[in-house]
Amino acid sequence: MNIPGKVITSLTPNYEKLSDRKVFLWLALISILIRLPFFFRDYIDRDESTFILMAQSWVDGNLPYTHLWDLKPPLVYLFFATIIYIFGKSFIAIRLIGALGVAIIAFFTYKIGKEVKSAAVGYWAAIGSVYLLSLFGSLQGVMSEHLSMLFFMPALFLLIKYNQKKWFFLSGILLGISLMMKLNLAYAVLGIAIFFIGEGFVKKNPFTGLLKMVIMGSGIVLIIGLTALPYSLDGLLQIWIDSVILAPLAYATSIQTSILKVLPLCLLLLAAAIISWKKKWINFREPIILLLVLVISGIVFSFFKSGKVNGHYLMQLYPMLMVLLGLVLTNANIGKKKYYPIVLLIALLTPVESYMEYYAIFKNKAIHGTFFNGEGIRVPEYILANELDAKEILFFEYHIGYWVLGASPPSKAATHPSNICRTDLFPYFKNPRNTSMAELEYLLDDIQPQSVVTRMNKSVFDKEFVEEDAYVREYLSNHYRLEAVVGRAEIFCRLKGH
């Protein structure tokens, strides 16, 4: 393989002389280039669309969970609401700031890698993190896992780098923010607590470890308290308790599947740890390594608790795993320059999803005259162009369309379409209907929206909700006509007199 020498040189800098500014700019550039074509898509993941709807409701003056409802902690919605408040309804602003967030996560991965071994370990761990946080599945969206790690990684770096009270308090604040974006990180925080308490006993000064935890914990409690304060002042504290604390606990119980789904990941990590220990690639007695292992263990334990793991969840592991992988490769003497052409080839071939999306947006530009694409954009365009009532609409799919139209979901349960069938959550947002069928009857037969949007050749709900899906399809066939098919979206209009 004949790779130009200048390219290799640019990829293999004098790591120790790299300034933090240059590293961050390089990571930001990679992140933006990988994620740029997705800036123009209507939605990448349904959860992201729901975050945007919740955030818009907050911008309109409604506290989260009071007008619309979803399961995530409130600071997820605050992140999106801040962007919308400053930049307006801008997909580009949301996705660009999300790309910069990925670069920040990777930057602190770099900083931690420097502390663990060297700038070289941190550099490659950071680049690997950008790739893993941006590719494979729907990770190009701005997800709650991205946002939680955006604050968790700086907190972890402060705990590793500094040993002063003020830094422990600041790290506690950052950890509190991350928890109010993704509650399962409580187990990672527990791993941190175990580390510092254990460190105190090893150094025969348990009070020091306990003091660190109190200082850090006070920062966490402060942030959690601040998220509850607006509700308390409005006499709505029970809404915060139900939505932020009790509903996620109920949801975790309701989705419990099997630890066997998490077991392969655990066995893989355990095997990697044993091999690395036997080969002496990693010294698990080193304090920083032990801290990272405890954090990883806490996150994996949270997967066990839910009996579920997917690509989104793994984003919380990638930065720490990349640091440890970089350490293993360095200590195994695999990081030689002769491998850099292979690394470059992998780096160029991996973002296949991005290359395909670049092609898709230019094709969309040629056909429709705009880079913005997707049914969540084209359906609202059809609604407006054909003078259908933009407010009298129900999206069973492509619900980002509410935001584009300036409309609102017709009920709290319909904020995220899948919540219609999550009846275990109904009590936590005081839904007047007790069953999913009652909710569907309310949405279709009581409200009687002028337009209903579904996805062509796809069940309205997950495959286990056969009765609910059959009801919707039968109701649409009896009371609606198929007005148009836009892309993969079906637009139904209500028949007169029905």
N, C-alpha and C positions, 0 to 999 in steps of 0.2 A: 504494500500500500504506500503510495507516494503522497504524503501530506506536506504541503508547503511549510518550510521551516518557520516562516513568520507566524503562521497560524498556531503552530505548536508553541512558539514563544509566547504568544498572547494568552494561550491557555495555561501556561506554566510560568507565572510571574515569580518574582522574588517575594514569596508570601509574607515574610517577616517585615518587608518594607511597604506592604500594602497599607494605605490609609483606610480608616473606617469609611470615610466618605466615598472613596473609589469602590470599595467592596459593595456598599449599599447601592450605589448608582448602577453597578454591573448587575446586581441581583434584581433591581427594579426593571432594568432593560430586558432581561431574560423573561421576567414575569409578565411584563406588558406584551412582549412579542408573542409569547405563547397564548396569552389570554385575549389579545386584542380582537380577533375575529368574533369572539363570543360577546363583545360589548353590544352587538347589534341584534342579538337574538331576543325574542319576546320573553321567553323564560327558559331556564336551563334545568331547574329543579322546582317542583311544586312548592317546596318549603320556602324557597327564596321569594316566590310570588306572594305567599302568605305573609312573610315578614314585611314586604312592601305595603300590602294592604293594611296591616296592623299599624305600620309606621305612618301611613297617610292619615289614618283615623286619629292618631296622636297629634299630628300636625294640625288637623282640623279641630282639635280641642278636646278630644276624648282620651282619657287615660286608657292604657291597654287593659283589656278584659271587660271594660264597661259597655262598649258599643259593639266591637267585634271581639272574637276570642280565638286564641290558639294556645298551644301548650308550652311554648318556650318562655324562659325568664325575661323580664322586661327590658334589660339593657340591650338585648338583640334588636328590639324594636326602636330603642333610642338611637342606636347606631344608624339605622336606616332613616329614621325621622330627621336626624340632624342633617344628613345629606339632602333629603328632599326639601327641608326647610331652607337650606342655603342655595341649592342648585335647581330646585323645582323638580318636575317629573322628568328625570333624565336617567335612562338606562346607562348611558355612557359614564355619567358621574358615579353611579353606584358600582359599576364594574371596574372602573379605573381605580377608585379608592380601594376596592377589594383586591386588585392586583398589587397596589402599593402595600396593602396589609400583608399579603403573602411575602413580599420582599422584606418587610419588617420582621416577620416570623423567621425567615431564612437568615436575616442579619444577626439575630440573637442566637440562632443555631450556630452561626459562624463564631460569635463571641464565646459561646460555651465550648465549642470545639477547640478554640485557642487555649482555654483554661484546662481542658482535659489533656491535650497533647501538644498541638501546634497550630499555627495559622493555616498550614496546608490541610490538616484534618478538618478544621472549621470551614475552610473555603469550599472544599468539595462536598462536605456535608450540607452546606447551605445551598449549593446548586442542586444537589439531589433533592433537597426539601422543596425547592421551587417546582421542580418537575412533579414530584409526588403530590403536592398540594394543588396542582393545576390540571392534571391529566387523569385519564382512566375513569370513565363514567361521567357523572355530572358535576365534577369538582370545579368546573370553570365558573360556576355560580358563586355567589357570596353566601356561604353557609354558616350556621351557628358554630360549627367546629373551627372554621377559620377565625371567627371573631374571638372565640374563647382562647385559642392559642396565641392570638395577637397580643393578649395581655399576660397569658400564662408564661410564655417564653421569656419576656423581660423580667418577670418576677423570679423565675428560676435562675436567671443569670445573676441577678442581684444577690440572691441567697448564696450562690456559689462564689461570687467575686468578693463580696464585702462582708465584714463581720462587725457592723456597727448598728446601734439601735435604730437610727433614723432609716437605714436601708431596710431593716426588717419590717418596719412600719410601712414603708413605701411598697415593699414586696407584698405585704398583707393587703394593701389597697388594690394592687394589681390582681392579686389572687381573688379578692372579693369581686372585682369586675368580671373576671373570667368565670367565676361560679354563677354570677347572675346572667351569664350567657349560656352556660352549659353545666347543669347541676352535677353530672357524673364526675366532674373534676374534683368533687369533694373527696373521692377516694385517693386521688393523686395528692391532695393536700394532706390527707391522713398519712400517706407515705412519707411526706416531708416531715410531718410531726414525729413519726416514729424515728426518722433519721436523727433529728436534733435531740430528742430525748435520749436515744441510744448513745449518741455522741457524748452527751453530758455524763452518762454513767461510765463510759469508757475512759473519759478524762477525770473520773472521780469527782465530778462537780455537777451533779444532776440539776442543781438549781439554775445553772447557766442555760441548759437546754430548755428547762421549763420557762425561764424568763424570755428566751427567744420566741417560744410558742405563744406566750401571752402577748408580746408586742406585735407579732405577726397576726395573731388572732384578732387583736383589737382593730387592725386595719380591715380585716375581712368583715367583722361585725359592723363596722362603721358603714361600709358600702351596702351591705344587706339592709341595714337600718334605713339608709337614705333612699333605697328603692321603695321601701314600705311607707316612708314619711308622707308622700303626697296622698296616698290612700287613707292614712290615719287622719290627716288634716281634713279630708272630705268625709270622714265617717265611713270609709269603705275598706277598712283594714281586713275584714273577713274576705272580701273579694281577692285581696293580695294573698292571703293565707291559702285560700282554696285553689287559686290559679297557679301560684308560684311554688307552693310546697306540697299540698295534698294531691292535686291533679297529676303531677309527674310521678308521684309515688304510686297512685292508682294505675296509671298508664304502664309503668314498669312491671306491675303485677299482671296486668291484663295481657301484655304481649309476651309474657314468659313462654318461651318455646322449649328449648332444650340446651343444656350446657354442651351437648355434643356438637352444636354448631360453632362453639367457641373453642372447643378442645383442639382442633387442628392447629389453630393459631398458637395456642399455649404450648403444644408439643413442639412446634417449629421453633419458637423462641427459646424454649428450654433446651432443645438439642443444640441450637446455636450457642447458647451460654455455656453448656458443658464442653463443647468442642473448643470454644475460645479459651476457656479456663485450662483445659488439659494441654492445649498448644501454647499456653502462656501468652496469648495475644491480648488478654484482658486480665488485669489484676483487680478482682472484685473487692479487695480490701482497701483500695484507694477510696477516700471519702467521696470524691465527686462521682466516681463510677457507681458507688453504692447508692448515692442519692438518686442518680438517674435510673438505676434498676428499681428502686422503691417507687419512684414516680410511675415508671412503666408498669410495674406490678399493680399499682393502684388502679390505673386506667383499665388494664386487662381484667381486673377483678370486677370493675363496673360492667364490663361486657358479660361476664359470668352472671352477674345479678339480673341482667335483662334477658340472658339467654339468646343474645343476638349480636351479630357483628356485620358491618357492611363497609363499603368504601368510605362513606362519610366518617364513620366512627374511627377508622384507622388513621385519619388525618391527625388525631391527637397523639398518635404514637410516632409518626414519621420523623419529626425533628430529632427526638432523642435517639431513635434507632439509627438515623443517619450519622449521628456523632459516634455512636458505638461501632457502626460499620466502618466508618473512616478510620477509627482507632485500630480495628482488627486488620484492615487492609494495610495500614502503615506498619504495624508490628509484624505482620506476616510477610513484609517486604514485597508487597504486590504493587505498591505505588511508584514503580519505576517509570522513567520517561518512555521506555520502549512500549508501554501500554497506552500511552496518550493517544496515538492514532485510533486505537480501538475505542477509547473513551469518546473521542470526537465523533466517530461514526455513530456510536450509540446515541450521543447527544443530538445529532442531526436527524436520526431516524425515529427517535421516540415520539416526538410531537406530531404523530400522524393525524390525530384528531384536529389539531390546529390547522394543518395543511388542508384538510378536507373542508374545514369551516371557512378558511380563506377563499377556497374555490366557491363554496356555497354563497358567500355574501357578494362576490363579484357576479356570479350567475344571477342572483336575485336583483342586483343593480341593473343588469342588462335587461331583465324581463319586466321588473316593476318600477325601475327608476329610483330605487333606494337601497341602501345597505341593510336597513332594518327589515327583519324578516320574522316569520312565524305566525301561526294562527292567532296568537294573543294580540297581534297588531293588525292583521288583515281582517279578522272578524269585526273588530270595532270599526275599521274603515268601511266595511260592507254595511254595518248597522247605520252608520251616519250617512253614507251615500244613498241609501234607500229609505232614509227618513223613518227608520224604525225607532221606537222609544228607547233611548239609551239607558234610561233608569229602570225600565220594566224588563229586566233580563236576568236570567239565571244561568250561570256557568257551572256545568258539571265537569268541564275540562277547560283548560286555557283560562283559568280564573284571573290571571293577570289582566285580562280584558276589562275587568271592573275599573282598574286603575287608569287604563288608557281612556276609557269612556267617562271618567269622573263619576262613576257609579259606586254603589256599595253592595256587598252581599246582603241578601234579604233576611238573613238571620245569623245569629252568632255561630250556630252549628255549620252554616254554609260558608264560613270564612275560608276554611280549608275543606274542599269537598269531601275528603275522606272522613272528616269529623262527623259527618251526618250519620255514619254507621258505628261510631265509637260511643255507644250508649253508656258505657261505664264512666265516661267523662261528663255526661249531661248534668249530674247533680252539682258539679263544681263550677258551672257557669249558670246555674239555676235555669236550665232550659225548661220551658213550660211543658214540652212534650217529653214523654218518658221512653219512647221507642223510636227506632230509625224509621219505621213505617209511618208513625204519627208525624214525624218531622217531614217526611216526603209528602204526605197528604197536605200538610200545612203549606209547604213551598209551592206545590203544583195546583192544589184544588182550592186553597184559601186565598193565597196571594195571586194566583193565576197570572204569572208573568207573560208578557206579550211574546218574548223570545226565550228559547232554551237552547243552549249550546252543549253538544256532546262530541265525542270523538268517534269517527267512522270506524266500523269493524272492531270496536273495543267495548268491553263491558263498562258500564257506568261506574261500578264499584269493583273492589277486589273480588276475585272469583268465589270466595266463600259466601258472599252476600247475594245468593241466587234470587231469593224472594224480592229483595229490594231492587235488583236490576230488572227483574221481570215486571215489577210494578211500574217502574219508570218507562220502560219500553212500551208497555201496553197503554199507559196513560198518554204518552206522546202519539201513539198511533190512533187513539180515539179522539183526542182533543186538539191535536196540532197537525200541521202539514209541513213537510220538508221544504223549506224556503230555498235553501241553497247549500251547496257543499263548497267550502272555501279551504283549499288544501285538504287536510284530514279532518277538518271541523264540519259538523253538521249543524245547520241553523234551522230550528223549528219555529214556526210562527203559529200562534193560537188561532183556531178557527173561530169565525164569528158565531156568537150565540153559544159558545162552549166555555 
